[in-house]
Amino acid sequence: MDETITNQEQNNNKKISKSLMAEYIVFGITLACFVFAPIYYLCTSLGTDGFLLGILQRLGMIVLIFLPMIIERIFKIKFPAFFNISLYVFFIFAVFIGTFMDIYSVFRHWDSILHGSSAVLFGLLSMCLVCVWFKNNDDISPIFLLIFAFCFSLAIEAVWEIYEYTVDAIIVGYNAQRYIENGVELVGRAALYDTMKDIILGASGALIAGITCAICQKKNKNFLKAFEIKRTNKKQTVKNENMENKENSLS
């Protein structure tokens, strides 16, 4: 019995070390990309219109990628490796490749792909909140997960569209909502096309995420374990272990 438990602990430790290694590798790639971005921009766009805003955006993103680590340190928690890796990959594809490398002007459907895929991603990541709010997540209804993932992801999409609208209102000619085409402002339904397309794609991705979470929860009651946010407070960890040992001894 003890040997079985020891083997299980060793396997769990190996899984943890592999996930941490993957997280650090992806973080390193992300950091390299966002360090390269301001250097490249400085060499190619110095003295152009909007240079100051552009360089501040790129420097700000370097700070942003450290945000998960800062939150973990302040609140003494550890996000699941899947959570951090997903955020870093999203930063690379959405911000570095999409905005800084201006892939939008080369491949016009890049924005649509990001809206759909990010909606799926944020729907899955919403399971971390479910794990925080519900300690016993084995009995959570799959229908609840479907509704929660869908609503959470769609809410993120709505906030993003508000951000795009606000940026366009503040910065003249920014065109985040693609309401300007060939220098001409679109009107009527044409002006609403990009926003509505993004919302529809976001809703579709959110629905896919919700259905996926519901199916996984129905098939495997341990599905949510992968999204649990761990406490790194050593005192709390020891206290929890002592309580578990007492419960085991009583049983």
Backbone as a ProteinNet text record, in pm:
[ID]
protein_1_A
[PRIMARY]
MDETITNQEQNNNKKISKSLMAEYIVFGITLACFVFAPIYYLCTSLGTDGFLLGILQRLGMIVLIFLPMIIERIFKIKFPAFFNISLYVFFIFAVFIGTFMDIYSVFRHWDSILHGSSAVLFGLLSMCLVCVWFKNNDDISPIFLLIFAFCFSLAIEAVWEIYEYTVDAIIVGYNAQRYIENGVELVGRAALYDTMKDIILGASGALIAGITCAICQKKNKNFLKAFEIKRTNKKQTVKNENMENKENSLS
[TERTIARY]
82.8	0	86.9	187.9	277	356.4	397.9	473.6	387.7	258.4	166.6	151.6	135.2	121.9	249	366	493.7	508.6	471.6	479.4	387.2	267.4	174.2	228.9	291.3	350	463.7	545.3	655.3	603.6	498.2	439.5	380.8	313.9	257.7	367.4	477.8	589.8	651.1	658.2	711.6	621.9	489.6	394.4	406	420.7	433.1	560	670.3	797.2	792.6	727.7	716.1	629.1	520	432	500.6	578	652.2	759.3	825	927	865.9	750.2	680.9	639.3	593.2	551.8	669.7	784.8	903	953.9	947.3	992.8	905.8	773.2	680.8	695.6	715.2	736.8	864.3	969.7	1096	1080	1005.6	979.7	898.5	797	713.1	794.8	878.7	961.3	1057.6	1116.8	1209.1	1137.9	1015.2	937	907.9	870.6	830.1	948.5	1065.8	1187.2	1232.7	1216.9	1253.4	1164.7	1035.2	938.4	977.2	1008.7	1046.3	1179.1	1272.6	1401.6	1381	1301.9	1273.1	1197.9	1102.8	1023.5	1110.4	1202.7	1293.6	1382.9	1424.9	1514	1440.6	1312.9	1240.1	1143.9	1102.4	997	1034.5	1160.4	1204	1172.6	1102.6	1071.7	941.7	872.9	746.5	631.3	516	398	351.5	318.7	271.5	381.1	507.9	620.2	615.1	587.7	586.6	482.5	361	255.5	294.8	354.1	394.7	498.9	597.6	703.6	651.6	557.9	498.3	414.1	342.1	264.1	353.8	465.1	555.1	625.4	663.2	724.4	621	497.1	390.7	360.1	369.3	341.4	447.2	570.8	674.4	635.2	581.3	535	414.6	325	201.2	226.5	326.3	349	399.9	448.2	490.2	373.4	256.4	142	100.7	89.8	54	150.9	280.9	380.6	365.6	336.2	318.7	199.1	88.2	-31.7	-4.2	68.6	102.2	185.5	279.4	366.5	289.5	203.7	130.1	31	-46.8	-153.2	-109.8	18.8	74.6	-7.3	-24.8	-96.6	-14.7	-59.1	5.4	-102.5	-106.5	-202.5	-165.2	-263.4	-230.3	-140.5	-50.4	41.5	-35.8	-148.7	-231.9	-278.6	-310.8	-357.7	-249	-129.4	-21	26.4	39.8	84.8	-14.2	-142.6	-245.9	-237.5	-216.8	-204.6	-83.3	29.6	151.1	135.2	76.5	54.2	-41.2	-144.9	-239.5	-168.4	-80.6	-4.7	79	141.6	226.9	144.9	35.6	-42.5	-124.3	-182.1	-270.4	-192.9	-96.2	-28.1	99.3	189.2	317.6	301.4	242.4	227.3	119.4	5.9	-106.3	-82.8	-46.1	-34	107	206	341.8	401.8	376.4	427.4	328.2	214.5	113.3	66.3	39.1	-9.5	-150.5	-221.8	-358.2	-362.6	-259.9	-258.3	-218.3	-156.2	-113.8	-220.6	-278.9	-380.4	-504.6	-601.5	-717.9	-805.2	-796.2	-880.3	-815.1	-694.7	-624.9	-708.9	-771.8	-854.7	-971.9	-1034.2	-1148	-1105	-989.7	-938	-911.5	-853.6	-822.4	-948.1	-1049.5	-1172.9	-1240	-1243	-1305.6	-1226.5	-1094.7	-1010.5	-994.7	-982.9	-968.7	-1095.3	-1211.7	-1337.1	-1339.1	-1289.2	-1277.6	-1181.3	-1068.4	-965.5	-1016.4	-1079.4	-1126.2	-1242.5	-1320.3	-1425	-1366.6	-1258.1	-1191.2	-1124	-1059.7	-990.8	-1087.5	-1213.8	-1312.7	-1332.8	-1290.4	-1301.3	-1215.1	-1111.5	-1029.7	-1113.6	-1203.7	-1292.4	-1391	-1438.7	-1529.9	-1461.1	-1334.9	-1260.8	-1239.4	-1227.8	-1210.2	-1338.9	-1450.1	-1579.1	-1639.7	-1609	-1667.7	-1555.9	-1547	-1441.8	-1463.2	-1587.5	-1619.4	-1674.4	-1584	-1626.2	-1659.6	-1664.3	-1698.8	-1847.1	-1930.1	-2074.7	-2133.3	-2048.3	-2097.4	-2164.9	-2279.5	-2356.4	-2286.1	-2278.5	-2221.8	-2296.5	-2428.2	-2507.5	-2462.8	-2431.1	-2381.9	-2250.3	-2159.5	-2032	-2052	-2146.4	-2175.9	-2220.3	-2315.4	-2369.6	-2263.6	-2187.4	-2088.1	-1977.6	-1923.6	-1816	-1863.3	-1985.4	-2041.2	-2055.7	-2116.5	-2141.3	-2011.4	-1917.5	-1790.4	-1714	-1703	-1629.2	-1695.3	-1827.6	-1899.8	-1884.4	-1875.9	-1854	-1716.5	-1615.4	-1481.6	-1484.9	-1556.8	-1570.2	-1635.8	-1738.3	-1807.4	-1714.9	-1637.2	-1542.4	-1437.9	-1394.6	-1294.9	-1351.6	-1476.6	-1538.6	-1554.8	-1583.2	-1590	-1452.6	-1348.2	-1211.3	-1180.5	-1213.8	-1187.9	-1262.8	-1387.8	-1467.4	-1404.9	-1359	-1299.8	-1169.5	-1086.4	-959.5	-983.4	-1080.2	-1112.1	-1163.7	-1234.3	-1287.5	-1177.9	-1074.8	-967.3	-859.4	-818.3	-708.9	-767.5	-755.3	-811.1	-739.9	-820.8	-765	-708.4	-728.2	-674	-740.1	-871.3	-946.7	-944.4	-957.6	-962.2	-1086.7	-1196.8	-1322	-1340	-1237	-1237	-1355.4	-1381.2	-1490.5	-1441.6	-1309.6	-1250.4	-1191.4	-1227.2	-1177.8	-1127.6	-998.8	-935.1	-950.4	-941.3	-948.7	-1088.6	-1189.6	-1328.3	-1403.5	-1476.8	-1555.6	-1679.8	-1699.4	-1816.4	-1939.2	-2055.9	-2180.9	-2280.2	-2382.4	-2489.1	-2439.6	-2494.1	-2458.7	-2312.2	-2256.2	-2115.3	-2023	-2059.6	-1978.2	-1988.4	-2100.1	-2121.6	-2068.8	-2029.5	-1996.1	-1886	-1774.5	-1660.7	-1697.5	-1766.7	-1804.7	-1898.9	-2001	-2097.7	-2034.5	-1944.4	-1874.4	-1793.2	-1723.3	-1642.2	-1728.9	-1843.4	-1933	-1990.5	-2028.5	-2082.3	-1976.1	-1852.9	-1743.8	-1713.8	-1718.7	-1696.4	-1802.5	-1928.7	-2038.5	-2023.2	-1980.1	-1960.5	-1848.9	-1736.8	-1626.2	-1663.8	-1741.8	-1787.1	-1876.1	-1960.8	-2049	-1969.2	-1867.1	-1780.4	-1710.7	-1661.3	-1594.6	-1691.7	-1813.3	-1912.4	-1949.3	-1971.8	-2006.2	-1890.7	-1767.7	-1649.4	-1637.3	-1654.9	-1645.9	-1755.3	-1876	-1987.9	-1962.7	-1915.4	-1888.7	-1776.6	-1668.3	-1554.9	-1595.2	-1677.1	-1722	-1811.9	-1893.9	-1985	-1908.1	-1801.8	-1725.1	-1622.6	-1570.3	-1464.6	-1487.2	-1520.5	-1548.8	-1424.6	-1306.3	-1181.9	-1137.5	-1223.4	-1189.4	-1141.1	-1206.7	-1175.4	-1046.6	-991.8	-868.4	-754.6	-754.4	-647.8	-652.7	-764.5	-781.3	-772.8	-739.3	-734.2	-615.6	-641.2	-536.2	-482.8	-354.7	-295.8	-246.7	-253.3	-195.3	-47.5	36.5	179.7	223.5	127.5	156.1	191.3	313.9	361.8	285.9	256.4	184.6	46.7	-20.2	-154.3	-149.3	-44.9	-30	-10.6	75.9	100.8	-26	-102.3	-226.6	-326	-336.7	-428.7	-387.5	-256.3	-207.3	-235.8	-218.2	-246.6	-394	-480.9	-624.5	-660.7	-598.4	-625.1	-578	-462.4	-410.3	-501.3	-555.9	-648.4	-774.8	-828.1	-949.2	-926.2	-807.6	-775.4	-761.9	-700.5	-682.5	-816.5	-907.6	-1041.4	-1122.2	-1103.1	-1179.9	-1121
-120.1	0	126.1	129.8	244.2	262.7	148.9	157.2	216.8	179.6	232.9	383.3	429.5	572.7	646.9	586.1	648.7	661.7	558.6	562.4	668.8	680.2	782.1	922.4	943.4	1073.1	1105.9	1004.8	1026	1063.4	993.2	1023.6	1164.7	1203	1338.2	1444.4	1417.6	1511.9	1527.3	1415.5	1420.6	1503.6	1484.8	1561.4	1710.5	1743	1882.4	1944.5	1871.2	1924.4	1945.8	1855.4	1870.8	1991.1	2009.9	2122.2	2254.3	2257.7	2379.3	2409.9	2305.3	2323.7	2380.9	2326.7	2377.3	2522.7	2554.8	2692.5	2788.8	2750	2836.6	2853.9	2747.5	2755.8	2852.4	2838.5	2926.7	3071	3088.6	3223.3	3284.6	3204.7	3253.7	3298.2	3219.3	3255.4	3385	3395.2	3515.7	3638.6	3625.9	3738.2	3781	3683.8	3715.5	3793.6	3752.1	3821	3965.2	3986	4119	4209.8	4152.7	4233.7	4275.3	4184.1	4213.5	4322.7	4325.1	4417.1	4563.9	4615.5	4756.8	4789.2	4692.8	4715.2	4729.6	4639.3	4644.1	4772.2	4809	4930.4	5055.5	5054.5	5167.4	5185.7	5075.1	5080.9	5118.3	5083.5	5102.7	5220.7	5267.1	5368.8	5495.1	5512.6	5630.1	5758.3	5850.5	5979	5982.1	5868	5864.6	5909.7	5937.5	5977.6	5862.9	5895	5793.3	5707.4	5749.4	5668	5649.6	5759.6	5752.7	5653.7	5658.9	5566.2	5422.5	5402.9	5268	5207.8	5287.5	5234.3	5210	5294.8	5273.9	5145.9	5117.9	4994.3	4872.7	4875.7	4759.9	4741.1	4850.1	4839.9	4796.2	4844	4806.2	4657.5	4597.9	4454.9	4369.8	4420	4346.1	4335.2	4444	4443.3	4350.7	4353	4275.1	4125.1	4075.6	3930.6	3881.1	3975.2	3937.2	3940.7	3987	4002.8	3873.5	3758.6	3634.3	3600.8	3620.6	3592.7	3687.4	3814.2	3912.8	3876.8	3839	3799.6	3676.3	3579.4	3458.2	3491.7	3583.9	3619.6	3695.1	3788.9	3870.8	3786.6	3702.4	3626.6	3486.3	3454.1	3324.8	3208.8	3214.2	3109.4	3065.5	2956.3	2909.4	2873.7	2950.4	2919.2	2786.6	2715	2593.2	2627.6	2536.5	2560.1	2587.8	2518.5	2537.9	2682.8	2744.3	2882.9	2977.7	2967.2	3057.2	3036.2	2910.1	2881.7	2937.6	2921.4	2971.9	3123.4	3193.5	3339.8	3382.6	3316.3	3352.9	3329.3	3216.3	3187	3288.9	3326.7	3428	3561.6	3600	3724.7	3722	3608.7	3597.9	3614.1	3539.5	3540	3668.2	3718	3834.5	3965.5	3979.6	4108.6	4114.6	4016.7	4022.9	4002.7	3887.6	3859.2	3947.5	3959.7	4033.2	4182.2	4244.9	4390.5	4438.8	4389.3	4441.2	4404.9	4282.3	4242.5	4273	4331	4380	4271.6	4151.8	4043.9	4073.6	4162.8	4195.8	4252.6	4328.8	4388.7	4289.2	4177.8	4075.5	3968.2	3926.8	3821	3875	3916.7	3989.2	3904.8	3771.2	3684.7	3651.8	3706.6	3678	3720.7	3836.9	3888.4	3794.7	3742.9	3652.1	3522.3	3470.3	3346.8	3367.4	3482.4	3510.8	3524.6	3591.2	3609.7	3475.4	3388.8	3258.4	3170.5	3161	3073	3126.2	3257.8	3313.9	3294.6	3295.1	3270.5	3129	3033.3	2895.7	2890.8	2958.1	2957.2	3016.6	3133.6	3198.4	3122	3054.1	2969.2	2855.6	2796.9	2689.3	2743.7	2859.5	2916.9	2960.4	2980.9	3018.9	2907.4	2786.5	2676	2697.5	2782.1	2815.4	2888.1	2975.8	3047	2951.1	2854.7	2755	2679.2	2645	2571.9	2656.7	2789.1	2878.5	2888.4	2897.5	2919.5	2792.7	2677.8	2551.2	2457.9	2434.2	2348	2202.6	2157.7	2021.5	2028.3	2018	2035.3	1905.4	1795.1	1667.7	1659.9	1732.9	1722.6	1837.4	1918.5	2031.9	1981.3	2037.3	1995.4	2035.1	1944.7	1979.3	2095	2102.4	2211.8	2346	2347.6	2471.4	2514.4	2418.5	2450.9	2504.9	2447	2494.1	2640.3	2670.5	2806.6	2904.4	2864.2	2954.9	2985.2	2882.5	2903.2	2991.3	2967.1	3045.9	3192.7	3217.5	3355.3	3428.8	3360.5	3423.7	3464	3371.9	3399.5	3510.6	3508.1	3610.7	3747.2	3748.7	3873.8	3933.1	3846.7	3891.9	3953.5	3890.3	3941.3	4079.7	4096.7	4225.8	4334.3	4300.9	4396.9	4437.6	4341	4370.6	4466.6	4447.1	4536.6	4676.8	4686	4816.7	4884.1	4803.7	4856.1	4910.8	4833.2	4878.2	5007.6	5015.3	5136.6	5256.8	5235	5342.8	5391.5	5298	5335	5415.7	5372.7	5445.8	5586.3	5601.3	5732.2	5825.8	5768.2	5850.3	5881.6	5778.5	5794.6	5805.3	5920.5	5945.4	5857.8	5782.5	5700.6	5567.5	5527.9	5399.6	5282.1	5291.1	5194.5	5052	5037.1	4903.3	4827.3	4899.1	4835.5	4830.7	4862.9	4854.7	4930.6	5049.9	5131.2	5226.1	5224.9	5303.3	5207.9	5226.5	5140.8	5227.7	5213.3	5294.8	5444.6	5478.2	5618.5	5676.2	5595.1	5641.7	5575.9	5656.1	5601.8	5531	5406.5	5330.4	5378.8	5355.1	5396.8	5280.8	5291.3	5190.9	5054.2	4950.3	4812	4781.8	4847.4	4824.9	4864.2	4972.9	5017.9	4922.2	4850.1	4757.1	4616.5	4592.8	4456.6	4394.5	4464.7	4406.1	4373.4	4466.5	4444.5	4326.1	4320.6	4211.2	4077.7	4079.2	3955.9	3902.9	3993.7	3951.8	3894.7	3957.5	3909.1	3771.8	3753	3623.6	3514.8	3545.7	3448.9	3419.3	3523.8	3504.1	3415.9	3437.9	3355.3	3210.1	3189.7	3052.8	2982.8	3053.5	2995.7	2969.2	3060.7	3042.4	2919.8	2898	2780.6	2651.6	2653.2	2535.7	2505.3	2610.6	2592.2	2535.7	2590.2	2543.1	2397.1	2360.7	2220.8	2128.2	2171.7	2090.5	2066.7	2172.9	2159.2	2067.5	2080	1997.5	1850.3	1821.2	1682.2	1622.3	1701.2	1651.6	1625.8	1714.1	1696.2	1573.4	1549.2	1434.1	1302.4	1302.9	1179.9	1156.3	1265.4	1252.6	1352.1	1302.8	1388.9	1463.3	1418	1484.8	1587.9	1619.1	1712.8	1847.3	1899.6	2032.5	2037.6	1921.7	1918.6	1990	1983.2	2044.8	2197.2	2253.5	2399.5	2457.4	2375.7	2422.4	2516.2	2625.9	2721.1	2680.1	2647.6	2593.7	2705.4	2679.6	2768.5	2736.6	2841	2819.6	2858.3	2898	2930	2800.8	2788.6	2664.5	2630.4	2732.5	2706.9	2650.9	2709.5	2662.6	2521.8	2493.2	2359.4	2255	2287.2	2194	2172.3	2281.3	2272.4	2181.6	2197.8	2113.7	1967.7	1943.5	1805.7	1742.3	1818.4	1766.2	1731.7	1818.8	1792.4	1666.7	1650	1530.3	1405.2	1414	1297.8	1261.2	1364.4	1338.5	1271.2	1320.2	1261.9	1117.2	1089.2	952.5	859.9	913.4	830.4	800.1	897.5	875.5	775	781.7	688.2	548.7
0	0	0	90.8	100.3	-28.4	-89.2	-214.2	-324.6	-326.1	-427.7	-413.1	-287.3	-260.4	-301.1	-269.5	-304.2	-455.6	-527.4	-673.8	-732	-673.5	-719.4	-695.7	-577.9	-546.6	-643.4	-675.3	-768.6	-907.2	-951.2	-1081.2	-1084.6	-973	-965	-968.1	-897.5	-897	-1035.4	-1110.1	-1245.6	-1336.5	-1319.5	-1399.3	-1368.9	-1238.3	-1197.4	-1254	-1246.9	-1295.7	-1446.3	-1519.9	-1664.1	-1699.7	-1626.6	-1654.6	-1622.7	-1512	-1477.4	-1580.9	-1628.9	-1730.2	-1858.1	-1897.1	-2016.1	-1996.6	-1876	-1845.8	-1857.1	-1802	-1806.5	-1948.9	-2027.6	-2167	-2246.5	-2231	-2303.5	-2255.4	-2123.9	-2071.1	-2129.5	-2139.3	-2195.3	-2340.5	-2418	-2557.7	-2565	-2479	-2475.9	-2439.1	-2336.4	-2293.1	-2403.7	-2472.4	-2582.4	-2692.9	-2724.4	-2828.3	-2788.6	-2662	-2619.1	-2585.5	-2567.9	-2557.9	-2697.9	-2793.5	-2931.6	-2992.2	-2953	-3013.2	-3000.2	-2878.7	-2869.7	-2937.6	-2935.9	-3001.8	-3152.8	-3209.7	-3353.5	-3388.7	-3305.4	-3329.2	-3319.4	-3225.5	-3208.2	-3331.1	-3390.8	-3507.6	-3636.3	-3644.9	-3771	-3771.3	-3654.6	-3651.1	-3574	-3542.6	-3467.5	-3544.9	-3477.4	-3539.9	-3617.8	-3630.3	-3705.4	-3616.2	-3679	-3603.2	-3513.2	-3390.3	-3296.4	-3239.5	-3255.5	-3206.9	-3055.7	-2983	-2836.3	-2786.4	-2844.7	-2805.3	-2837.2	-2953.5	-2994.7	-2902.9	-2863.7	-2777.4	-2636.5	-2590	-2458	-2455.2	-2564.6	-2573.9	-2560.9	-2629.8	-2631.8	-2497.9	-2433.9	-2301.5	-2197.1	-2213.4	-2121.4	-2126.1	-2245.2	-2258.3	-2189.4	-2181.3	-2107.7	-1960.5	-1906.8	-1768.1	-1753.2	-1852.1	-1843.7	-1835.7	-1907.1	-1906.3	-1771.2	-1686.7	-1551.4	-1453.2	-1499.2	-1409.7	-1339.6	-1410.9	-1340.2	-1227.1	-1249.6	-1145.8	-1027.9	-1057.5	-950.6	-863.3	-929.1	-855.2	-769.9	-826.2	-751.8	-628.1	-643.8	-531.3	-422.2	-462.9	-366.8	-286.4	-357.6	-292	-249.6	-271.3	-231.8	-289.4	-420.7	-491.7	-612.1	-674.8	-798.5	-898.3	-1006.8	-1111.8	-1178.4	-1232	-1308.1	-1425.7	-1458.4	-1570.2	-1699.2	-1715.1	-1834	-1844.6	-1730.6	-1727.5	-1775.8	-1717.1	-1753.5	-1897.1	-1936.5	-2072.4	-2174.7	-2146.7	-2238.7	-2253.5	-2141.1	-2146.4	-2227.4	-2205.4	-2277.1	-2427.6	-2463.3	-2605.6	-2667.2	-2590.4	-2638.4	-2660.4	-2567.7	-2583.6	-2711.4	-2737.9	-2856.6	-2984.2	-2994.6	-3118.5	-3135.1	-3025.6	-3037.2	-3041.2	-2949.9	-2937.4	-3021.1	-3001.2	-3070.8	-3221.3	-3259.4	-3402.8	-3464.6	-3394.5	-3451.4	-3460.9	-3347.3	-3342.6	-3375.3	-3301.1	-3317.3	-3453.1	-3502.4	-3633.8	-3745.7	-3708.4	-3803.3	-3901.5	-3847.4	-3934.2	-3985.7	-3915.9	-3957.3	-4098.8	-4134.5	-4267.7	-4376	-4334.4	-4430.5	-4446	-4332.3	-4332.9	-4264.4	-4339.5	-4287.8	-4194.9	-4203.9	-4120.5	-3985.9	-3962.4	-3836.4	-3716.7	-3726.3	-3618	-3588.5	-3693.1	-3676.2	-3607.8	-3649	-3588.3	-3439.6	-3406.4	-3265.7	-3181.7	-3235.1	-3158.4	-3128.8	-3228.1	-3207.4	-3113.6	-3136.1	-3053.9	-2911.3	-2895.8	-2760.5	-2678.6	-2744.4	-2672.9	-2616.2	-2694.5	-2644.9	-2526.9	-2542.3	-2438.2	-2307.1	-2314	-2191.1	-2128.1	-2209.2	-2153.8	-2072	-2121.5	-2047.3	-1920.8	-1933.2	-1817.7	-1707.9	-1743.1	-1641.7	-1539	-1573.9	-1479.7	-1355.2	-1366.8	-1250.7	-1145.8	-1191.1	-1099	-1032.9	-1110	-1054.1	-940.3	-960.1	-856.8	-731.8	-750.1	-635.5	-555	-623.4	-556.2	-497.4	-559.7	-514.5	-469.7	-340.5	-288.3	-330	-321.6	-364.5	-506.9	-603.8	-743	-814.7	-738.6	-801.9	-839	-762.8	-781.3	-863.9	-924.2	-1002.5	-1129.4	-1159.1	-1275.6	-1405.3	-1501.7	-1632.9	-1700.4	-1678.5	-1736.3	-1679.1	-1549.4	-1487.3	-1551.4	-1574.1	-1636.2	-1777.5	-1850	-1985.7	-1982.7	-1894.3	-1886.4	-1837.2	-1734.9	-1677.3	-1777.4	-1841.8	-1939.7	-2054.8	-2101.2	-2212	-2171	-2056.4	-2011.8	-1980.5	-1916.7	-1881.9	-2007.1	-2101.6	-2224.3	-2305.2	-2311.6	-2386.4	-2318.7	-2186.8	-2113.5	-2146.2	-2154.2	-2192.4	-2332.1	-2422.7	-2559.7	-2558.6	-2477.5	-2469.8	-2415.3	-2312.3	-2254.8	-2358.5	-2439	-2543.1	-2648	-2686.6	-2784.4	-2726.3	-2596.6	-2530.2	-2533.7	-2510.7	-2516.7	-2656.8	-2760.5	-2897.3	-2928.5	-2886.1	-2908.8	-2837.6	-2713.2	-2634.1	-2696.3	-2740.4	-2803.3	-2930.7	-3010.9	-3133.9	-3104	-2991.3	-2954.2	-2904.7	-2840.3	-2782.3	-2886	-2960.9	-3057.1	-3197.6	-3258.1	-3391.4	-3495	-3571.6	-3678.6	-3635.5	-3507.7	-3460.5	-3531.2	-3551.4	-3632.9	-3577.6	-3446.1	-3386.4	-3429.3	-3451.9	-3491.8	-3643.6	-3714.9	-3862.1	-3923.6	-3868.4	-3922.5	-4032.8	-4056.7	-4165.2	-4268.1	-4391.8	-4499.2	-4613.7	-4644.6	-4749.4	-4721.2	-4591.6	-4552.8	-4544.9	-4569.6	-4569.3	-4454.5	-4374.7	-4264.9	-4318.1	-4273.6	-4316.1	-4239.6	-4295.5	-4230.8	-4229.8	-4145.1	-4141.7	-4098.8	-4161.4	-4126.7	-4156.5	-4256	-4290.2	-4176.2	-4105.3	-3992.8	-3873.7	-3863.5	-3752.8	-3782.5	-3906.7	-3950.1	-3864.3	-3845.2	-3773.6	-3628.9	-3563	-3423.3	-3408.9	-3492.9	-3483.6	-3521.1	-3619.9	-3658.4	-3540.2	-3472.2	-3357.2	-3245.1	-3219.5	-3113.3	-3148.8	-3274.8	-3318.1	-3307.2	-3348.7	-3337.5	-3190.5	-3106.9	-2963.8	-2901	-2940.9	-2889.1	-2933.4	-3056.9	-3108.3	-3032	-3011.6	-2935.3	-2791.3	-2732.5	-2593.8	-2581	-2680.2	-2678.5	-2690.6	-2775.1	-2789.7	-2657.3	-2590.2	-2460.4	-2357.3	-2353.4	-2257.7	-2278.7	-2403.1	-2435	-2399.3	-2430	-2398.6	-2248.7	-2169.5	-2023.4	-1969.2	-2023.7	-1977.5	-2008.4	-2127.8	-2167.5	-2082.2	-2062.5	-1983.2	-1838.5	-1781.6	-1643.7	-1630.7	-1731.3	-1727.3	-1737.4	-1818.3	-1839	-1729.3	-1671.5	-1571.5	-1458.5	-1339.7	-1225.4	-1176.7	-1217	-1178.6	-1281.6	-1374.9	-1483.2	-1429.3	-1326.4	-1274.8	-1192.9	-1158.5	-1079.9	-1151.8	-1284.2	-1363.6	-1358.8	-1311.4	-1309.3	-1168.2	-1070.3	-932.3	-910.8	-839.4	-802.8	-665.8	-659.2	-536.4	-444.8	-315.6	-216	-200.5	-196.5	-176.5	-36.1	47.4	186.9	260.2	302.9	363.6	491.3	573.3	698	670.3	569.8	535.9	480.3	401.5	343.5	451.7	549.9	660.1	741	763.4	839.7	769.1	637.4	559.7	563.3	556.8	560.5	696.6	803.8	938.3	954.1	898.6	906	828.4	710.7	630.9	704.1	769	843.2	959.1	1029	1139	1090.9	978.4	921.7	880.8	823.6	781.6	901.6	1010.5	1129.8	1197.6	1194.3	1253.6	1172.7	1040.4	956.7	964.5
[MASK]
+++++++++++++++++++++++++++++++++++++++++++++++++++++++++++++++++++++++++++++++++++++++++++++++++++++++++++++++++++++++++++++++++++++++++++++++++++++++++++++++++++++++++++++++++++++++++++++++++++++++++++++++++++++++++++++++++++++++++++++++++++++++++++

